[in-house]
């Protein structure tokens, strides 16, 4: 009986793991199909650039200590990682969604202060998209800081949430 129970447990555990692996991009809390399409043709963009809502950029990152953050990142970046600063014009409704192709921390700064996110979804099984974070902001200019990235480029999409 013990052998049957262990075998049954092993089958159930491997099945649930396989289902989680198969979820891929569907495992996000909200759809990321727009990001998939935008990332495929994202233009190379230097750190310091303006990001457009409704578009993506293949952002060039610099060593974290050279990124020129407006405020210190909420999570201290590890040594040897990369970052960037960009600007964005927040639309009148104030809602934006920032999605990334890889791991990095996102801080959005308005009026000299970091704004807490209003929603987060991260998935490791979606090829090309790692995380998507939502912010509720005031309309107008904002600074977006990316830190702690392990690679020198990062695809970034700034969208209105669906």
N, C-alpha and C positions, 0 to 999 in steps of 0.2 A: 504494500500500500504506500509506504514511504517513497519508494522508487517511482511509482506512478505520479504521486503528488509533485515530486521534484521535476519530473519530465513535463508535466502539465504546466508548472510554473515557468519552466524554461521556454516552452512554446509560446505562452501568453506574453512573457517579457519580450521575446524577440519580435513578436507580432506587433506589439504596441510601439517598440522602437522603430520598426520598419514603417509603420503608419506615420510616425512623427517625421521620419526622414523624407517620406514621400510627400509631405505637406508642402515643402518648398516655399514658394512665394505666397501660397494660399494661407500660410500660417500667420501672416501679418494680421493685425487687428482691423486694418482697412486695406482697400486695394492699392497695389503699387504698379499697376500696368502702365500708368502714365510715365512713371520713372523709368521703367524698362525701355520704353520707346525713346524717351529723351536721352538717356545715358548712351544709347547706341550712336548718337551723333553729337555728343557734347563737345563744344569747342574748347581748345586749350585756353585757359584763363589764368593770369598771374594773381598772386596774393595781392590784396589791396583793391581788387576790382569791384565793380558794382554787379550784384547778382540780380537778375530780372525775375519777378514772380511769373511763373508759367514756363520757365526755361531751366535748362541744366547747364553746368559748366564742368569741365575737367580741370579742377583747380590745382595749380602748382603750389606745393607747400614748401616751407623753408624750415631749417632747424628751429625748434620751439623758441630758443633764446633770442632768435632774430625776428620773430613774428610780429612784434610790436603790439601786443595786446592792450586794449583800452583799460581793462581791469584784469586782475589775475584770474586765470581759469578757475572755475569752481572745484575741479579736480586737478591737483598738481600733476602736470604731465611728467612721465618718466623720462629719464635722461636718454638722449639719443633718438627722441621722437620728433615729429614734425607738426607744424601748425600753419595757420594762415588767418588773416583778418579780411573780411569783405563787408560791403555795405549793401543794404536792401531798402527799397521804399515800400513800407507796409501799406497795403490797400486800405480803403476806408473802413471795411468791416473789421480790420485788425487781426484776422486769422491767417496764419501761414503754417505750412508744413515743410520741414526741411528733411530731405532723405539723403542718405550717404551710401556710397558703394562699399565702404570699408569701415573698420572700427576707428572712431575718433570721438572726442567729446565736443558737444556743441554748446556754446554760451551765446545768448542773444542779449545785447546791451541796448537799453533805451534810457535816455536821461541820466547817463552815467552809472546805471545800476543793472545788474544781471536780472533778467526776467525768468521766473520758473516756468518750465514747460507745462502745458495743459494736457498733454497726452504723449505716450511713448509706445513704440512697437519695435522690437528687434528680433531678427530671425537669422540663424546661422546656416539655414538650409536653402536660402534663396540665392542662386547664382547672380552676382553683380549688385545686390542690394542688401545691406547689412542692417540698417536701422532707419526709422522714420519718426520724427519728433514734431509735435504740434505746439504752437505758441499762440497765445491771445495777447495782442499788443495794441498800443495806440497807433492810429494811422500816422504815417510820416516816416522819417528816417530811423534806421536801426543799424547797429553793427553786429555782425555775426562772426564769432571767433571759433575756430576749429583747433583742437589741440590733442596731443597724445596719439597722433596717427603714426603707424609703423612704416608707412611708405611715403614717398615724396609727391604723390598725386592722389587726388580724391575726387571722385565724381559727386557732384552736389546738385540736387534739384530743389528749387523753391517753388512751391505750389500753393494754391488755395485748397484747403481741405475739401474733400468730397462729402 
